[in-house]
Amino acid sequence: MLIGGEDSRGELPYRTAAFLAERPGTELPHIPGGHPCLTTYPAAFVEHMAKALRA
């Protein structure tokens, strides 16, 4: 599963995730924060993960 932190745009981890998301023609979902979003925005991270696992 790929996600992009809104504050990480332009950084290598974000660019890599965006590139990989384009390959199957999917969109890169965004969550608040940057690369360490799990520790800075844990509720948003958990919400995104729960939504993705239900899909």
Distance bins in CASP14 RR format, pairs under 12 A and 6 or more apart:
PFRMAT RR
TARGET T0000
AUTHOR 0000-0000-0000
RMODE 2
METHOD distances of the structure
MODEL  1
1 17 0 0 0 0 1 0 0 0 0 0 0
1 20 0 0 0 0 0 1 0 0 0 0 0
1 21 0 0 0 0 0 1 0 0 0 0 0
1 26 0 0 0 0 0 1 0 0 0 0 0
1 28 0 0 0 0 0 1 0 0 0 0 0
1 29 0 0 0 0 1 0 0 0 0 0 0
1 31 0 0 0 0 0 1 0 0 0 0 0
1 45 0 0 0 0 0 1 0 0 0 0 0
1 48 0 0 0 0 1 0 0 0 0 0 0
1 49 1 0 0 1 0 0 0 0 0 0 0
1 50 0 0 0 0 0 1 0 0 0 0 0
1 51 0 0 0 0 0 1 0 0 0 0 0
1 52 1 0 1 0 0 0 0 0 0 0 0
1 53 0 0 0 0 1 0 0 0 0 0 0
1 55 0 0 0 0 1 0 0 0 0 0 0
2 13 0 0 0 0 0 1 0 0 0 0 0
2 14 0 0 0 0 1 0 0 0 0 0 0
2 15 0 0 0 0 0 1 0 0 0 0 0
2 16 0 0 0 0 1 0 0 0 0 0 0
2 17 1 0 1 0 0 0 0 0 0 0 0
2 18 0 0 0 0 1 0 0 0 0 0 0
2 19 0 0 0 0 1 0 0 0 0 0 0
2 20 1 0 1 0 0 0 0 0 0 0 0
2 21 1 0 1 0 0 0 0 0 0 0 0
2 22 0 0 0 0 0 1 0 0 0 0 0
2 23 0 0 0 0 0 1 0 0 0 0 0
2 24 0 0 0 0 0 1 0 0 0 0 0
2 25 0 0 0 0 0 1 0 0 0 0 0
2 26 0 0 0 0 1 0 0 0 0 0 0
2 27 0 0 0 0 1 0 0 0 0 0 0
2 28 1 0 1 0 0 0 0 0 0 0 0
2 29 1 0 0 1 0 0 0 0 0 0 0
2 30 0 0 0 0 0 1 0 0 0 0 0
2 31 0 0 0 0 0 1 0 0 0 0 0
2 48 0 0 0 0 0 1 0 0 0 0 0
2 52 0 0 0 0 1 0 0 0 0 0 0
3 13 0 0 0 0 0 1 0 0 0 0 0
3 14 0 0 0 0 1 0 0 0 0 0 0
3 16 0 0 0 0 0 1 0 0 0 0 0
3 17 1 0 0 1 0 0 0 0 0 0 0
3 18 0 0 0 0 0 1 0 0 0 0 0
3 20 0 0 0 0 0 1 0 0 0 0 0
3 21 0 0 0 0 1 0 0 0 0 0 0
3 26 0 0 0 0 0 1 0 0 0 0 0
3 27 0 0 0 0 0 1 0 0 0 0 0
3 28 1 0 0 1 0 0 0 0 0 0 0
3 29 1 0 1 0 0 0 0 0 0 0 0
3 30 1 0 0 1 0 0 0 0 0 0 0
3 31 1 0 1 0 0 0 0 0 0 0 0
3 32 0 0 0 0 0 1 0 0 0 0 0
3 33 0 0 0 0 0 1 0 0 0 0 0
3 34 0 0 0 0 0 1 0 0 0 0 0
3 35 0 0 0 0 0 1 0 0 0 0 0
3 37 1 0 0 1 0 0 0 0 0 0 0
3 38 0 0 0 0 0 1 0 0 0 0 0
3 41 0 0 0 0 0 1 0 0 0 0 0
3 44 0 0 0 0 1 0 0 0 0 0 0
3 45 0 0 0 0 1 0 0 0 0 0 0
3 47 0 0 0 0 0 1 0 0 0 0 0
3 48 1 0 0 1 0 0 0 0 0 0 0
3 49 0 0 0 0 1 0 0 0 0 0 0
3 51 0 0 0 0 0 1 0 0 0 0 0
3 52 0 0 0 0 1 0 0 0 0 0 0
4 10 0 0 0 0 0 1 0 0 0 0 0
4 11 0 0 0 0 1 0 0 0 0 0 0
4 13 0 0 0 0 1 0 0 0 0 0 0
4 14 1 0 1 0 0 0 0 0 0 0 0
4 15 0 0 0 0 0 1 0 0 0 0 0
4 16 0 0 0 0 0 1 0 0 0 0 0
4 17 1 0 1 0 0 0 0 0 0 0 0
4 18 1 0 0 1 0 0 0 0 0 0 0
4 19 0 0 0 0 0 1 0 0 0 0 0
4 20 0 0 0 0 0 1 0 0 0 0 0
4 21 0 0 0 0 1 0 0 0 0 0 0
4 27 0 0 0 0 0 1 0 0 0 0 0
4 28 1 0 1 0 0 0 0 0 0 0 0
4 29 1 0 0 1 0 0 0 0 0 0 0
4 30 1 0 1 0 0 0 0 0 0 0 0
4 31 1 0 0 1 0 0 0 0 0 0 0
4 32 0 0 0 0 0 1 0 0 0 0 0
4 33 0 0 0 0 1 0 0 0 0 0 0
4 34 1 0 0 1 0 0 0 0 0 0 0
4 35 0 0 0 0 1 0 0 0 0 0 0
4 37 1 0 0 1 0 0 0 0 0 0 0
4 41 0 0 0 0 0 1 0 0 0 0 0
4 44 0 0 0 0 0 1 0 0 0 0 0
4 45 0 0 0 0 0 1 0 0 0 0 0
4 48 0 0 0 0 1 0 0 0 0 0 0
5 11 0 0 0 0 1 0 0 0 0 0 0
5 13 0 0 0 0 1 0 0 0 0 0 0
5 14 1 0 0 1 0 0 0 0 0 0 0
5 15 0 0 0 0 0 1 0 0 0 0 0
5 17 0 0 0 0 1 0 0 0 0 0 0
5 18 0 0 0 0 0 1 0 0 0 0 0
5 28 0 0 0 0 1 0 0 0 0 0 0
5 29 0 0 0 0 1 0 0 0 0 0 0
5 30 1 0 1 0 0 0 0 0 0 0 0
5 31 1 0 1 0 0 0 0 0 0 0 0
5 32 1 0 0 1 0 0 0 0 0 0 0
5 33 1 0 1 0 0 0 0 0 0 0 0
5 34 1 0 1 0 0 0 0 0 0 0 0
5 35 1 0 0 1 0 0 0 0 0 0 0
5 36 0 0 0 0 1 0 0 0 0 0 0
5 37 1 0 1 0 0 0 0 0 0 0 0
5 38 0 0 0 0 0 1 0 0 0 0 0
5 40 0 0 0 0 1 0 0 0 0 0 0
5 41 0 0 0 0 1 0 0 0 0 0 0
5 44 0 0 0 0 1 0 0 0 0 0 0
5 45 0 0 0 0 1 0 0 0 0 0 0
5 48 0 0 0 0 0 1 0 0 0 0 0
6 14 0 0 0 0 1 0 0 0 0 0 0
6 28 0 0 0 0 0 1 0 0 0 0 0
6 29 0 0 0 0 0 1 0 0 0 0 0
6 30 1 0 1 0 0 0 0 0 0 0 0
6 31 1 0 0 1 0 0 0 0 0 0 0
6 32 1 0 1 0 0 0 0 0 0 0 0
6 33 1 0 1 0 0 0 0 0 0 0 0
6 34 1 0 0 1 0 0 0 0 0 0 0
6 35 0 0 0 0 0 1 0 0 0 0 0
6 37 0 0 0 0 1 0 0 0 0 0 0
6 40 0 0 0 0 0 1 0 0 0 0 0
6 41 0 0 0 0 1 0 0 0 0 0 0
6 44 0 0 0 0 1 0 0 0 0 0 0
6 48 0 0 0 0 0 1 0 0 0 0 0
7 13 0 0 0 0 0 1 0 0 0 0 0
7 14 0 0 0 0 1 0 0 0 0 0 0
7 30 0 0 0 0 1 0 0 0 0 0 0
7 31 0 0 0 0 1 0 0 0 0 0 0
7 32 1 0 0 1 0 0 0 0 0 0 0
7 33 1 0 1 0 0 0 0 0 0 0 0
7 34 1 1 0 0 0 0 0 0 0 0 0
7 35 0 0 0 0 1 0 0 0 0 0 0
7 36 0 0 0 0 1 0 0 0 0 0 0
7 37 0 0 0 0 1 0 0 0 0 0 0
7 40 0 0 0 0 1 0 0 0 0 0 0
7 41 0 0 0 0 1 0 0 0 0 0 0
8 14 1 0 1 0 0 0 0 0 0 0 0
8 15 0 0 0 0 1 0 0 0 0 0 0
8 16 0 0 0 0 0 1 0 0 0 0 0
8 17 0 0 0 0 1 0 0 0 0 0 0
8 18 0 0 0 0 0 1 0 0 0 0 0
8 28 0 0 0 0 0 1 0 0 0 0 0
8 30 0 0 0 0 1 0 0 0 0 0 0
8 31 0 0 0 0 1 0 0 0 0 0 0
8 32 0 0 0 0 0 1 0 0 0 0 0
8 33 1 0 0 1 0 0 0 0 0 0 0
8 34 1 0 1 0 0 0 0 0 0 0 0
8 35 1 0 1 0 0 0 0 0 0 0 0
8 36 0 0 0 0 1 0 0 0 0 0 0
8 37 0 0 0 0 1 0 0 0 0 0 0
8 40 0 0 0 0 0 1 0 0 0 0 0
9 15 0 0 0 0 1 0 0 0 0 0 0
9 17 0 0 0 0 0 1 0 0 0 0 0
9 18 0 0 0 0 1 0 0 0 0 0 0
9 28 0 0 0 0 0 1 0 0 0 0 0
9 30 0 0 0 0 1 0 0 0 0 0 0
9 33 0 0 0 0 0 1 0 0 0 0 0
9 34 0 0 0 0 1 0 0 0 0 0 0
9 35 0 0 0 0 0 1 0 0 0 0 0
10 16 0 0 0 0 0 1 0 0 0 0 0
10 17 0 0 0 0 0 1 0 0 0 0 0
10 18 0 0 0 0 1 0 0 0 0 0 0
10 19 0 0 0 0 0 1 0 0 0 0 0
10 34 0 0 0 0 0 1 0 0 0 0 0
10 35 0 0 0 0 0 1 0 0 0 0 0
11 17 0 0 0 0 0 1 0 0 0 0 0
11 18 0 0 0 0 0 1 0 0 0 0 0
11 33 0 0 0 0 0 1 0 0 0 0 0
11 34 0 0 0 0 1 0 0 0 0 0 0
11 35 1 0 0 1 0 0 0 0 0 0 0
11 36 0 0 0 0 0 1 0 0 0 0 0
12 18 0 0 0 0 0 1 0 0 0 0 0
12 19 0 0 0 0 0 1 0 0 0 0 0
12 35 0 0 0 0 1 0 0 0 0 0 0
13 19 0 0 0 0 0 1 0 0 0 0 0
13 20 0 0 0 0 0 1 0 0 0 0 0
13 28 0 0 0 0 0 1 0 0 0 0 0
13 34 0 0 0 0 1 0 0 0 0 0 0
13 35 1 0 1 0 0 0 0 0 0 0 0
13 36 0 0 0 0 0 1 0 0 0 0 0
13 37 0 0 0 0 0 1 0 0 0 0 0
14 20 0 0 0 0 0 1 0 0 0 0 0
14 21 0 0 0 0 0 1 0 0 0 0 0
14 28 0 0 0 0 1 0 0 0 0 0 0
14 30 0 0 0 0 1 0 0 0 0 0 0
14 31 0 0 0 0 0 1 0 0 0 0 0
14 33 0 0 0 0 0 1 0 0 0 0 0
14 34 0 0 0 0 1 0 0 0 0 0 0
14 35 1 0 0 1 0 0 0 0 0 0 0
14 37 0 0 0 0 0 1 0 0 0 0 0
15 21 0 0 0 0 0 1 0 0 0 0 0
15 22 0 0 0 0 0 1 0 0 0 0 0
15 28 0 0 0 0 0 1 0 0 0 0 0
15 35 0 0 0 0 0 1 0 0 0 0 0
16 22 0 0 0 0 0 1 0 0 0 0 0
16 23 0 0 0 0 0 1 0 0 0 0 0
16 28 0 0 0 0 0 1 0 0 0 0 0
16 35 0 0 0 0 0 1 0 0 0 0 0
17 23 0 0 0 0 0 1 0 0 0 0 0
17 26 0 0 0 0 0 1 0 0 0 0 0
17 27 0 0 0 0 0 1 0 0 0 0 0
17 28 1 0 1 0 0 0 0 0 0 0 0
17 29 0 0 0 0 1 0 0 0 0 0 0
17 30 0 0 0 0 0 1 0 0 0 0 0
17 31 0 0 0 0 0 1 0 0 0 0 0
17 34 0 0 0 0 0 1 0 0 0 0 0
17 35 0 0 0 0 0 1 0 0 0 0 0
17 37 0 0 0 0 0 1 0 0 0 0 0
18 25 0 0 0 0 0 1 0 0 0 0 0
18 26 0 0 0 0 0 1 0 0 0 0 0
18 27 0 0 0 0 1 0 0 0 0 0 0
18 28 1 0 1 0 0 0 0 0 0 0 0
18 29 0 0 0 0 0 1 0 0 0 0 0
18 30 0 0 0 0 0 1 0 0 0 0 0
19 25 0 0 0 0 0 1 0 0 0 0 0
19 26 0 0 0 0 0 1 0 0 0 0 0
19 28 0 0 0 0 1 0 0 0 0 0 0
20 26 0 0 0 0 1 0 0 0 0 0 0
20 27 0 0 0 0 0 1 0 0 0 0 0
20 28 0 0 0 0 1 0 0 0 0 0 0
21 27 1 0 0 1 0 0 0 0 0 0 0
21 28 1 0 1 0 0 0 0 0 0 0 0
21 29 0 0 0 0 1 0 0 0 0 0 0
21 30 0 0 0 0 0 1 0 0 0 0 0
22 28 0 0 0 0 1 0 0 0 0 0 0
26 52 0 0 0 0 0 1 0 0 0 0 0
26 55 0 0 0 0 0 1 0 0 0 0 0
28 48 0 0 0 0 0 1 0 0 0 0 0
29 37 0 0 0 0 0 1 0 0 0 0 0
29 44 0 0 0 0 0 1 0 0 0 0 0
29 45 0 0 0 0 0 1 0 0 0 0 0
29 47 0 0 0 0 0 1 0 0 0 0 0
29 48 1 0 0 1 0 0 0 0 0 0 0
29 49 0 0 0 0 0 1 0 0 0 0 0
29 51 0 0 0 0 1 0 0 0 0 0 0
29 52 1 0 0 1 0 0 0 0 0 0 0
29 55 0 0 0 0 0 1 0 0 0 0 0
30 37 0 0 0 0 1 0 0 0 0 0 0
30 41 0 0 0 0 0 1 0 0 0 0 0
30 44 0 0 0 0 1 0 0 0 0 0 0
30 45 0 0 0 0 0 1 0 0 0 0 0
30 48 0 0 0 0 1 0 0 0 0 0 0
31 37 1 0 1 0 0 0 0 0 0 0 0
31 38 0 0 0 0 1 0 0 0 0 0 0
31 40 0 0 0 0 0 1 0 0 0 0 0
31 41 1 0 0 1 0 0 0 0 0 0 0
31 42 0 0 0 0 0 1 0 0 0 0 0
31 43 0 0 0 0 0 1 0 0 0 0 0
31 44 1 0 1 0 0 0 0 0 0 0 0
31 45 1 0 0 1 0 0 0 0 0 0 0
31 46 0 0 0 0 0 1 0 0 0 0 0
31 47 0 0 0 0 1 0 0 0 0 0 0
31 48 1 0 1 0 0 0 0 0 0 0 0
31 49 0 0 0 0 1 0 0 0 0 0 0
31 51 0 0 0 0 0 1 0 0 0 0 0
31 52 0 0 0 0 0 1 0 0 0 0 0
32 38 0 0 0 0 0 1 0 0 0 0 0
32 40 1 0 0 1 0 0 0 0 0 0 0
32 41 1 0 1 0 0 0 0 0 0 0 0
32 42 0 0 0 0 0 1 0 0 0 0 0
32 43 0 0 0 0 1 0 0 0 0 0 0
32 44 1 0 1 0 0 0 0 0 0 0 0
32 45 0 0 0 0 1 0 0 0 0 0 0
32 47 0 0 0 0 0 1 0 0 0 0 0
32 48 0 0 0 0 1 0 0 0 0 0 0
33 39 0 0 0 0 0 1 0 0 0 0 0
33 40 1 0 1 0 0 0 0 0 0 0 0
33 41 1 0 1 0 0 0 0 0 0 0 0
33 42 0 0 0 0 0 1 0 0 0 0 0
33 44 0 0 0 0 1 0 0 0 0 0 0
33 45 0 0 0 0 1 0 0 0 0 0 0
33 48 0 0 0 0 0 1 0 0 0 0 0
34 40 1 0 0 1 0 0 0 0 0 0 0
34 41 0 0 0 0 1 0 0 0 0 0 0
34 44 0 0 0 0 0 1 0 0 0 0 0
34 45 0 0 0 0 0 1 0 0 0 0 0
35 41 0 0 0 0 0 1 0 0 0 0 0
35 45 0 0 0 0 0 1 0 0 0 0 0
36 42 0 0 0 0 0 1 0 0 0 0 0
36 45 0 0 0 0 1 0 0 0 0 0 0
37 43 0 0 0 0 0 1 0 0 0 0 0
37 44 1 0 0 1 0 0 0 0 0 0 0
37 45 1 0 1 0 0 0 0 0 0 0 0
37 46 0 0 0 0 0 1 0 0 0 0 0
37 47 0 0 0 0 0 1 0 0 0 0 0
37 48 0 0 0 0 1 0 0 0 0 0 0
37 49 0 0 0 0 0 1 0 0 0 0 0
38 44 0 0 0 0 1 0 0 0 0 0 0
38 45 1 0 1 0 0 0 0 0 0 0 0
38 46 0 0 0 0 1 0 0 0 0 0 0
38 48 0 0 0 0 0 1 0 0 0 0 0
38 49 0 0 0 0 1 0 0 0 0 0 0
39 45 0 0 0 0 1 0 0 0 0 0 0
41 47 0 0 0 0 1 0 0 0 0 0 0
41 48 0 0 0 0 1 0 0 0 0 0 0
41 49 0 0 0 0 0 1 0 0 0 0 0
42 48 0 0 0 0 0 1 0 0 0 0 0
42 49 0 0 0 0 0 1 0 0 0 0 0
43 49 0 0 0 0 0 1 0 0 0 0 0
43 50 0 0 0 0 0 1 0 0 0 0 0
44 50 0 0 0 0 0 1 0 0 0 0 0
44 51 0 0 0 0 0 1 0 0 0 0 0
45 51 0 0 0 0 0 1 0 0 0 0 0
45 52 0 0 0 0 0 1 0 0 0 0 0
46 52 0 0 0 0 0 1 0 0 0 0 0
46 53 0 0 0 0 0 1 0 0 0 0 0
47 53 0 0 0 0 0 1 0 0 0 0 0
47 54 0 0 0 0 0 1 0 0 0 0 0
48 54 0 0 0 0 0 1 0 0 0 0 0
48 55 0 0 0 0 0 1 0 0 0 0 0
49 55 0 0 0 0 0 1 0 0 0 0 0
END
